[in-house]
Amino acid sequence: MSEPTYTPRMKSRYREEIRTKLKERFKYSNDMQIPRLDKVVINMGVGEAVADSKKLKSAMDALAAIAGQQPVATKSKKSIATFKIRDNMAIGCKVTLRADRMYEFVDRLVTIALPRVKDFRGLNGRSFDGRGNFAMGVKEHIIFPEINYDQIDQIWGMDIIVCTTARTNEEAKELLKEFDFPFRN
């Protein structure tokens, strides 16, 4: 006997509601034209890793807790003497989420993390790249529920890039609005 499979809430919502709304709004002739989420990339730059490699380890542990999968260390491409960075030195970490983990992360980001941000006035609606991808920055990683505030030694910022299959910014913004991304007016 097989186990019942679990479908993330945002994924089933996309399949049942969001697709039909977008198809009506943009008058797509084919279901494959309807934009969907492709991947979410979370990046943490850890400049302090130059002096102390333990900082990178703690940042990677925090990112693993937030994303639910092991991050990859990002390395410098060239030496910069001013910042004491040598070639191929680990100075950050990133993780790429796809499929169910991506939908779970988007759900936690929109419903739990963003409402916890101090003085939050909404996301900038102009942070699209022209090809339907949205980028945002978070100043504190402690807004995520997976992070225990008492056990952290430093607060890290992160970049979150939401990649979609939309062709234009308008289509991508409409897709993300349907996923309850809180854009400013």
C-alpha positions as CSV (number, residue, x, y, z in Angstrom):
1,M,0.0,0.0,0.0
2,S,1.4,3.4,-1.0
3,E,1.6,6.4,1.3
4,P,-0.7,9.4,0.6
5,T,1.4,12.1,-1.1
6,Y,1.5,15.6,0.3
7,T,1.1,18.6,-2.0
8,P,2.2,22.0,-0.8
9,R,-0.6,24.5,-0.2
10,M,0.7,27.0,-2.7
11,K,1.2,24.4,-5.4
12,S,-2.4,23.1,-5.2
13,R,-3.6,26.8,-5.1
14,Y,-1.7,27.5,-8.3
15,R,-3.2,24.5,-10.0
16,E,-6.8,25.1,-8.9
17,E,-7.1,28.9,-8.8
18,I,-4.2,30.9,-10.1
19,R,-3.8,29.3,-13.5
20,T,-7.5,29.9,-14.5
21,K,-7.2,33.6,-13.3
22,L,-4.1,34.2,-15.4
23,K,-5.5,32.4,-18.4
24,E,-8.6,34.7,-18.3
25,R,-6.6,37.8,-17.6
26,F,-4.0,37.4,-20.4
27,K,-6.2,35.3,-22.8
28,Y,-3.7,32.5,-23.3
29,S,-4.7,30.0,-26.0
30,N,-2.6,27.2,-24.5
31,D,-2.1,26.0,-20.9
32,M,1.7,25.9,-21.4
33,Q,1.7,29.7,-22.0
34,I,0.5,30.3,-18.4
35,P,3.4,31.6,-16.3
36,R,4.5,29.5,-13.3
37,L,7.2,29.6,-10.7
38,D,10.4,28.0,-12.0
39,K,12.8,28.3,-9.0
40,V,13.8,30.4,-6.0
41,V,17.5,31.2,-5.4
42,I,18.5,32.4,-1.9
43,N,21.9,34.0,-1.6
44,M,23.8,35.1,1.5
45,G,27.0,37.2,1.2
46,V,29.3,36.6,4.2
47,G,32.0,39.2,4.0
48,E,33.2,38.4,7.5
49,A,34.2,34.9,6.3
50,V,37.5,36.5,5.1
51,A,38.7,36.9,8.7
52,D,36.8,34.1,10.4
53,S,35.7,30.9,8.5
54,K,33.3,29.9,11.4
55,K,31.1,32.8,10.3
56,L,30.5,31.1,6.9
57,K,29.7,27.8,8.7
58,S,27.1,29.5,10.9
59,A,25.6,31.3,7.8
60,M,25.4,28.0,5.9
61,D,23.7,26.3,8.9
62,A,21.1,29.2,9.1
63,L,20.5,29.0,5.3
64,A,20.1,25.2,5.5
65,A,17.5,25.6,8.3
66,I,15.6,28.3,6.3
67,A,15.7,26.5,2.9
68,G,15.4,22.9,4.1
69,Q,18.3,21.8,1.9
70,Q,22.1,22.1,2.1
71,P,23.5,25.3,0.6
72,V,26.6,25.6,-1.6
73,A,29.5,27.9,-0.7
74,T,30.1,30.7,-3.2
75,K,33.7,31.5,-4.0
76,S,35.4,34.7,-5.1
77,K,36.4,34.9,-8.8
78,K,39.4,37.2,-8.3
79,S,41.6,38.6,-5.7
80,I,40.8,42.0,-4.2
81,A,43.6,43.3,-1.9
82,T,41.5,46.1,-0.4
83,F,39.0,43.6,1.0
84,K,41.7,41.0,1.8
85,I,40.0,38.5,-0.6
86,R,42.1,35.9,-2.3
87,D,41.2,34.1,-5.5
88,N,38.7,31.2,-5.0
89,M,38.0,32.1,-1.3
90,A,34.6,31.1,0.1
91,I,32.7,34.4,0.8
92,G,29.1,33.4,0.8
93,C,26.5,30.7,0.2
94,K,23.5,30.0,-1.9
95,V,20.7,27.5,-2.4
96,T,18.4,26.9,-5.3
97,L,14.9,25.6,-4.5
98,R,12.6,23.9,-7.0
99,A,9.4,21.9,-7.0
100,D,7.7,21.3,-3.6
101,R,10.5,22.9,-1.5
102,M,10.1,26.1,-3.6
103,Y,6.4,26.3,-3.0
104,E,6.8,25.6,0.7
105,F,9.4,28.4,0.9
106,V,7.2,30.9,-0.9
107,D,4.4,30.0,1.4
108,R,6.5,30.7,4.5
109,L,8.0,33.8,3.0
110,V,4.7,35.4,2.2
111,T,2.6,34.3,5.2
112,I,5.1,34.2,8.1
113,A,8.5,36.0,7.3
114,L,7.5,39.2,5.5
115,P,4.8,40.2,8.0
116,R,7.6,39.9,10.7
117,V,9.7,42.5,9.0
118,K,10.0,45.8,11.0
119,D,8.4,48.8,9.3
120,F,7.4,46.8,6.3
121,R,5.6,48.8,3.6
122,G,5.4,46.3,0.9
123,L,7.7,45.0,-1.8
124,N,9.1,47.2,-4.6
125,G,7.0,46.5,-7.7
126,R,9.9,47.6,-10.0
127,S,12.4,44.9,-8.9
128,F,11.7,42.8,-12.0
129,D,14.5,42.2,-14.6
130,G,12.4,42.5,-17.8
131,R,12.2,38.7,-18.3
132,G,9.7,37.9,-15.4
133,N,12.2,37.3,-12.6
134,F,11.8,39.2,-9.2
135,A,14.6,40.0,-6.8
136,M,14.3,41.2,-3.2
137,G,16.6,41.7,-0.3
138,V,16.0,40.8,3.3
139,K,18.1,42.6,6.0
140,E,17.6,40.1,8.8
141,H,17.5,36.3,8.4
142,I,15.8,36.0,11.8
143,I,12.4,36.8,10.4
144,F,12.1,33.1,9.4
145,P,10.5,30.8,12.0
146,E,13.2,28.1,11.6
147,I,15.8,30.4,13.2
148,N,16.0,30.4,17.0
149,Y,16.8,33.9,18.0
150,D,18.6,32.8,21.2
151,Q,21.1,30.6,19.3
152,I,22.3,33.0,16.6
153,D,25.6,34.8,16.9
154,Q,25.1,37.3,14.1
155,I,22.3,38.6,11.8
156,W,22.8,38.0,8.1
157,G,21.1,39.6,5.2
158,M,20.0,37.6,2.1
159,D,18.9,38.1,-1.5
160,I,15.9,36.1,-2.7
161,I,15.3,35.8,-6.4
162,V,12.0,34.3,-7.6
163,C,12.4,33.0,-11.2
164,T,9.2,32.5,-13.2
165,T,8.4,31.4,-16.8
166,A,6.6,34.7,-17.5
167,R,7.9,36.6,-20.5
168,T,7.1,40.1,-19.3
169,N,7.2,42.0,-16.0
170,E,3.5,42.5,-16.1
171,E,2.8,38.8,-16.3
172,A,5.3,37.9,-13.6
173,K,3.9,40.6,-11.2
174,E,0.4,39.4,-11.7
175,L,1.5,35.8,-11.0
176,L,3.3,36.9,-7.8
177,K,0.3,39.0,-6.7
178,E,-1.8,35.9,-7.0
179,F,0.7,34.1,-4.7
180,D,0.0,37.0,-2.2
181,F,3.3,38.8,-2.6
182,P,2.6,42.2,-0.8
183,F,3.6,44.8,-3.5
184,R,3.4,48.5,-2.7
185,N,0.8,50.5,-4.7
